[in-house]
Amino acid sequence: MIVLDTHIWVGYIDDPASLPKSALDAIRGGREPGGISSISVGEVFMLEQRGRLELRIPARVWVEKCERLALFHFVPVDNTIARIAVELPGPLHQDLVDRIIIATALSLGATLVTRDRKIIEYPHVRTLRLSTP
């Protein structure tokens, strides 16, 4: 099973050619839908509101369309994920969104698909080694 970081999810929907082949293969080739933390939905809304993300359609409509795709399932941030996010071992930056996404992958025993160097270098979560696009 895989969990997608927010930027991988957005890239897959809006510009799949921008993603490495290994990411595309992981998303399309899995036996289970890719997990997306519900915190990523909040991040998409926030980035759109702050002008840091431009989607072709409003974020609300974009997310609703994604919810209907069989490729993904949304993972709510429950109390266990919240606790794991706060208790992550070792050095890691304090970005709560990233910590929740990492905790989501850990709680599911999943591989996290990301390009975020800080997450890739964090030794306590399994990440997919992405090839260049």
N, C-alpha and C positions, 0 to 999 in steps of 0.2 A: 504494500500500500504506500501511496505517496501523499504528502501534503504540499500544497503550492504556496509559496510566498506571494504576497500581494502583487508584486511587479510581474511575476511569472504568469499569474492568472490574467491580469490585464493584458499582458503581451500576447498570450495565447488567443484571447478573444478579439482583440483589436488589431494585432499585427503579428500573426504567427511566424512570418518570415524573419522577424527580428530575434526569434528564439533559437538557441542552439538545437541541432538535430536530436541530441540526447534528451533534451527537455521535451521536445515534441514526441519522441518515441515513448518516453515514460508516461506522458499524458494519454496518448492514443492507444498505447499497447497494454495498459493495465487491465487486469481481470476485474478490478473494482474501480468505481469512480474515484477520482482524485479528491482528497479532502481539502476544504477551504475553511479556515477559521472564520467564524462570524466577525471577529475583530477586523478582518480584511475588508468586510463590507463597510464597516465604519470608517476605515482608512480611505477607501475609495470616495465615500461621501465627503470626508474632510478635505482630501486633496482637491476634489472638484471645487468645493466651496472656497478654498484658498487660491484657486487659479493655478494649481500645480499639476493638474491632470485635466486634459481635454478629451472627452469621449465624443463620439459622433452623435450620440443621443444623451439625454439627461441621465445622470447616474442612477436615479430611481428606476427608470425604465430599463437601463442596461442591466442592473442587478436582477430585476424581475425576469428578464430574458435568460440570464445565466441560471436562475433557479429552476428553469424548465429543461435545462440541458442534462442529459443522462451522464455526461462525462464527469460531473462534479456532484459532491454532496457537501452541504454546509455543516460544520461542526460547531455547535453552540459552545460558548465559553462558560463552562460549569465551575462549580466550586473546586473540583479537583484540579482542573487546568489552571485556575487562578492561583491555587496554592503552589503547584509545580513551578509556575512562572516566577513566583517570588522566591522560591527555594532553590533555583538553579545553582548548581555548584560551580566553583571556579570563577575566574574573571570573565565578565561579560558586561557590555555597556547596559545602561539602565533604560533603554527604549522599551516601554511597556508593550507596545504592539509587537515588536520582534520577540520579546520574551514570551508572550502569549502564543505566538505562532510556533515557536520552538517547543513550548509546553504541550501544544496540541499534537505535534508530531511525536513527542515522547510518550504522551498518554495513549496514543494509538499504536505505538511500536512501528511508526512509519518513517520513511525517508523523506527529508525535506528538500524540495526543489527550489533553489535560490541562487542568485548571483551575488548576494550580499557577502562581501569578503569577511566581515566580522562574524557572521553566522557560520560560514564555511570553515573558518579557523577555530571555531568553538568546538572543543573535542568531545563534548557530551551529547551531541546530536548527530545522527547519521544524515549526510547530505549527498546529493547526486553530483558527481563530478561532471560539470557541463562542458561540452565541446564548444568550439566557436561556431557561430551561425554559418 
